[in-house]
Amino acid sequence: MLHFWGIKYLFKSQYINIKFPIFSHFKKINRMKKKFLFTLSVAIAFFTAQSFKVPAHLKTLVINDTSADNQLTQQEKQEGWKLLFDGKTLHNWRTYKNISGSSWKANDGALCSEKPSGNQNPDLITTDMYQNFQLSIDWKISPQGNSGIMYLVTKDHDQTYESGPEYQLIDNKGFTGQIEENQKAAANYAMQAPAVDATKPPGEWNHAVIIVNKGHVEHWLNGQKVVEYELGSDKWKEQKAAGKWKDEAGYGSAKSGHIALQASHSGVANTGVCFKNIKIKVL
């Protein structure tokens, strides 16, 4: 019988490969297996990283989790978000200048306006005023529909849009009549046109974000930044002087104002607009 140390030496030597070549094959198989497993793990890690890579246009903006409609997540609460619509009531809202005859209703978790039989259809405004903020809101519009979201709105004019810049909401393809580029959905209405058409078809929910921070304004639609401008800049003043708002002295002049939701505005029967997940964070 071999001594233990003799056996250990035998297995360490080349002798084992000569007398028992099957062991060398095992070694080769093990090396191949290790190389294969290493290559496979690197490939899996690479494709996993790619699948979770954030698209470039979302690097500076994360779409709020709306898996539970009209509620704030724990993270949103910690970040200072405020819920402006509870899905059931018009709390936090009132009609512009308290005008009666509103078509606004809270129904099935959405805040909706439809064209009434008469012409009286006032917009809604927030009870509070905001200066620097990020507004997150979901919206959908009916075929041929037309509406808008105004911000920095004051009560010094007959209409909300005469003071507050407007995030346009409209059926780009189905609206009756010609639409200019700066009148399409997500435009700063009659001022800055959206860079791309990122809308979903009428009847489907869209996600909008409006950021107003010390004069810097951004419009986002479904994860894409489509409008960016500097409120009150020389370029902005030139655009205003050459466009629809040239005679509106108070347009875009307020540093603080209300958020306004424009009532169904198309003039076409059976058209409407709905909102949900309305959240705001003061910056």
C-alpha distance (Angstrom), angle and dihedral (degrees) to the residues before:
residue distance angle dihedral
M1 . . .
L2 3.82 . .
H3 3.75 119.5 .
F4 3.85 115.3 -110.7
W5 3.79 93.1 -113.4
G6 3.77 89.8 50.2
I7 3.80 90.5 55.7
K8 3.83 91.0 49.1
Y9 3.80 90.5 51.4
L10 3.79 91.2 47.9
F11 3.81 92.9 55.3
K12 3.80 91.7 47.6
S13 3.80 94.2 51.8
Q14 3.80 130.9 78.4
Y15 3.77 87.2 -112.0
I16 3.76 90.7 85.7
N17 3.82 90.1 58.6
I18 3.76 92.9 49.6
K19 3.77 99.3 45.4
F20 3.81 95.8 32.7
P21 3.85 107.2 29.4
I22 3.81 91.7 170.9
F23 3.83 88.8 76.9
S24 3.81 91.0 60.2
H25 3.79 89.1 54.7
F26 3.81 89.7 53.2
K27 3.80 89.5 53.1
K28 3.80 91.7 51.3
I29 3.80 91.4 48.0
N30 3.81 91.1 50.7
R31 3.80 91.5 50.1
M32 3.81 91.4 48.9
K33 3.79 90.9 47.2
K34 3.79 92.1 51.1
K35 3.82 91.9 47.8
F36 3.83 91.3 48.7
L37 3.81 93.5 48.0
F38 3.81 91.2 48.1
T39 3.83 92.2 50.5
L40 3.81 90.9 46.5
S41 3.80 92.9 50.4
V42 3.83 91.5 50.2
A43 3.82 90.9 50.1
I44 3.80 92.5 48.6
A45 3.81 91.3 49.0
F46 3.83 91.6 49.7
F47 3.81 96.2 50.0
T48 3.79 91.6 42.9
A49 3.81 90.4 53.9
Q50 3.81 90.5 48.5
S51 3.79 92.9 50.6
F52 3.79 91.4 54.5
K53 3.80 95.8 40.8
V54 3.82 112.2 125.8
P55 3.83 112.9 -123.6
A56 3.79 113.8 -113.1
H57 3.80 94.5 -112.5
L58 3.81 91.1 55.4
K59 3.79 98.0 50.4
T60 3.78 93.2 97.4
L61 3.80 98.3 34.5
V62 3.79 131.2 49.5
I63 3.80 116.0 -163.3
N64 3.78 110.1 -125.1
D65 3.78 117.5 -108.3
T66 3.79 105.9 -105.9
S67 3.81 97.6 173.9
A68 3.82 86.4 120.7
D69 3.80 106.8 44.3
N70 3.80 120.8 -132.1
Q71 3.78 94.7 5.7
L72 3.77 135.0 108.5
T73 3.77 119.4 -124.1
Q74 3.79 118.5 -132.3
Q75 3.80 89.4 -106.5
E76 3.81 91.9 52.1
K77 3.78 90.1 51.4
Q78 3.79 90.3 52.0
E79 3.81 90.6 48.2
G80 3.81 92.1 54.0
W81 3.80 102.1 -105.6
K82 3.81 119.2 158.7
L83 3.80 124.2 -151.7
L84 3.82 111.7 -129.9
F85 3.81 97.7 -176.3
D86 3.80 125.3 40.3
G87 3.79 94.7 -167.2
K88 3.80 93.2 -112.8
T89 3.80 112.6 55.0
L90 3.80 142.8 30.0
H91 3.80 91.1 -116.6
N92 3.83 109.5 147.4
W93 3.83 90.1 28.3
R94 3.81 139.5 83.0
T95 3.77 135.6 168.0
Y96 3.79 118.8 -86.9
K97 3.82 108.1 -87.0
N98 3.82 86.7 -6.4
I99 3.81 91.0 -80.1
S100 3.79 113.8 175.5
G101 3.80 127.7 -134.6
S102 3.78 96.5 66.2
S103 3.81 121.0 172.2
W104 3.81 92.8 -160.2
K105 3.81 117.8 124.5
A106 3.79 135.5 169.6
N107 3.79 105.9 -135.7
D108 3.84 132.9 159.9
G109 3.80 92.4 -10.7
A110 3.81 95.7 -50.3
L111 3.79 134.3 102.1
C112 3.80 106.0 -136.3
S113 3.79 141.5 179.1
E114 3.79 126.1 -166.0
K115 3.77 129.2 -173.1
P116 3.83 106.0 -90.7
S117 3.78 124.3 -141.7
G118 3.82 90.1 -106.7
N119 3.78 130.7 49.6
Q120 3.81 97.4 -107.6
N121 3.79 108.6 101.6
P122 3.83 113.1 141.4
D123 3.79 123.7 -162.2
L124 3.80 123.1 -115.6
I125 3.79 122.3 -117.9
T126 3.79 132.1 -172.2
T127 3.77 116.4 -102.6
D128 3.82 88.5 -131.4
M129 3.80 129.3 60.1
Y130 3.81 125.0 -130.6
Q131 3.79 134.3 -158.9
N132 3.82 110.5 177.2
F133 3.78 114.0 16.2
Q134 3.78 151.1 132.0
L135 3.80 114.6 -124.7
S136 3.81 120.3 -162.1
I137 3.80 118.0 -169.3
D138 3.81 141.0 157.2
W139 3.80 119.1 -140.8
K140 3.78 140.7 176.1
I141 3.74 130.1 -174.2
S142 3.79 134.1 -159.3
P143 3.80 123.5 -116.7
Q144 3.84 108.5 -73.2
G145 3.79 88.3 11.6
N146 3.80 126.7 149.9
S147 3.81 130.8 -170.1
G148 3.78 140.9 126.0
I149 3.80 149.1 -153.2
M150 3.79 114.5 -121.9
Y151 3.79 126.5 -165.7
L152 3.81 135.2 -169.2
V153 3.80 87.4 30.5
T154 3.80 119.8 170.9
K155 3.81 130.4 -167.0
D156 3.80 94.5 -123.1
H157 3.82 96.8 97.2
D158 3.77 140.2 57.8
Q159 3.81 93.5 -113.4
T160 3.81 133.5 32.6
Y161 3.82 93.4 -126.1
E162 3.80 92.0 58.6
S163 3.81 90.1 73.3
G164 3.80 106.6 19.1
P165 3.81 126.6 65.2
E166 3.79 110.4 -119.5
Y167 3.79 132.5 -129.9
Q168 3.80 96.2 -149.7
L169 3.83 121.2 -130.6
I170 3.78 116.2 -169.2
D171 3.79 144.8 134.8
N172 3.80 95.9 -100.9
K173 3.79 96.1 -164.5
G174 3.77 103.6 30.2
F175 3.80 103.9 39.7
T176 3.79 112.4 116.6
G177 3.77 113.1 -115.5
Q178 3.77 133.1 24.8
I179 3.80 119.0 -51.0
E180 3.79 121.6 -156.2
E181 3.80 118.9 -140.9
N182 3.81 91.7 -106.6
Q183 3.81 89.5 52.9
K184 3.80 96.7 58.3
A185 3.80 125.5 107.2
A186 3.82 114.9 -64.3
A187 3.82 92.5 13.7
N188 3.77 121.0 132.1
Y189 3.78 86.6 -110.7
A190 3.82 114.2 -104.9
M191 3.82 90.1 -9.3
Q192 3.82 118.8 60.5
A193 3.82 122.1 19.6
P194 3.82 120.1 -141.4
A195 3.80 114.9 -100.4
V196 3.82 91.8 -133.0
D197 3.79 138.6 6.6
A198 3.80 101.5 -108.8
T199 3.81 96.1 161.9
K200 3.77 126.7 130.0
P201 3.84 118.7 -136.4
P202 3.82 119.8 -80.1
G203 3.79 111.3 -79.4
E204 3.83 93.4 34.5
W205 3.80 124.7 100.7
N206 3.81 119.0 -105.5
H207 3.81 125.3 -165.5
A208 3.80 117.3 -134.6
V209 3.79 131.2 -174.7
I210 3.80 124.7 -170.4
I211 3.80 119.1 -168.7
V212 3.79 121.0 -168.5
N213 3.78 114.7 176.5
K214 3.80 123.0 160.7
G215 3.80 92.8 -35.1
H216 3.79 95.9 -42.6
V217 3.81 110.1 117.4
E218 3.79 130.7 -171.1
H219 3.81 131.1 -177.2
W220 3.81 116.7 -158.2
L221 3.79 126.5 -172.3
N222 3.80 124.6 -171.4
G223 3.79 92.2 -22.6
Q224 3.82 97.6 -44.3
K225 3.78 126.6 106.5
V226 3.79 103.7 -130.7
V227 3.83 104.1 165.7
E228 3.80 132.7 31.6
Y229 3.79 127.7 169.3
E230 3.80 145.1 148.1
L231 3.78 111.4 -113.9
G232 3.81 110.6 -133.4
S233 3.80 95.3 10.8
D234 3.80 121.2 138.4
K235 3.81 90.3 -104.3
W236 3.80 91.1 50.2
K237 3.82 91.0 49.4
E238 3.80 90.5 51.6
Q239 3.79 91.4 51.3
K240 3.79 91.8 47.8
A241 3.82 93.1 48.6
A242 3.80 91.5 51.1
G243 3.80 97.9 44.5
K244 3.77 147.4 52.5
W245 3.81 95.7 -59.3
K246 3.79 98.2 52.5
D247 3.82 92.0 111.4
E248 3.83 95.9 41.5
A249 3.80 102.6 93.2
G250 3.79 93.5 -176.4
Y251 3.79 97.1 48.4
G252 3.81 110.8 124.2
S253 3.79 92.3 -11.7
A254 3.82 100.3 113.7
K255 3.80 119.1 97.3
S256 3.80 90.8 -158.7
G257 3.80 132.1 24.5
H258 3.78 150.6 135.1
I259 3.80 128.5 -66.9
A260 3.82 108.8 -121.0
L261 3.80 131.7 -161.9
Q262 3.77 111.8 -154.4
A263 3.80 115.3 -132.3
S264 3.81 118.2 -124.5
H265 3.78 100.3 -57.5
S266 3.79 108.7 175.5
G267 3.81 98.7 94.2
V268 3.81 88.7 -136.8
A269 3.81 117.6 123.4
N270 3.82 118.0 -107.6
T271 3.79 93.8 16.2
G272 3.77 122.3 132.2
V273 3.80 149.6 154.6
C274 3.81 133.1 -133.9
F275 3.80 135.2 -164.0
K276 3.81 135.9 -167.4
N277 3.81 140.2 162.4
I278 3.81 91.5 41.6
K279 3.81 107.4 178.9
I280 3.78 133.9 163.0
K281 3.78 135.3 -167.9
V282 3.79 121.9 -166.1
L283 3.81 112.1 -131.9
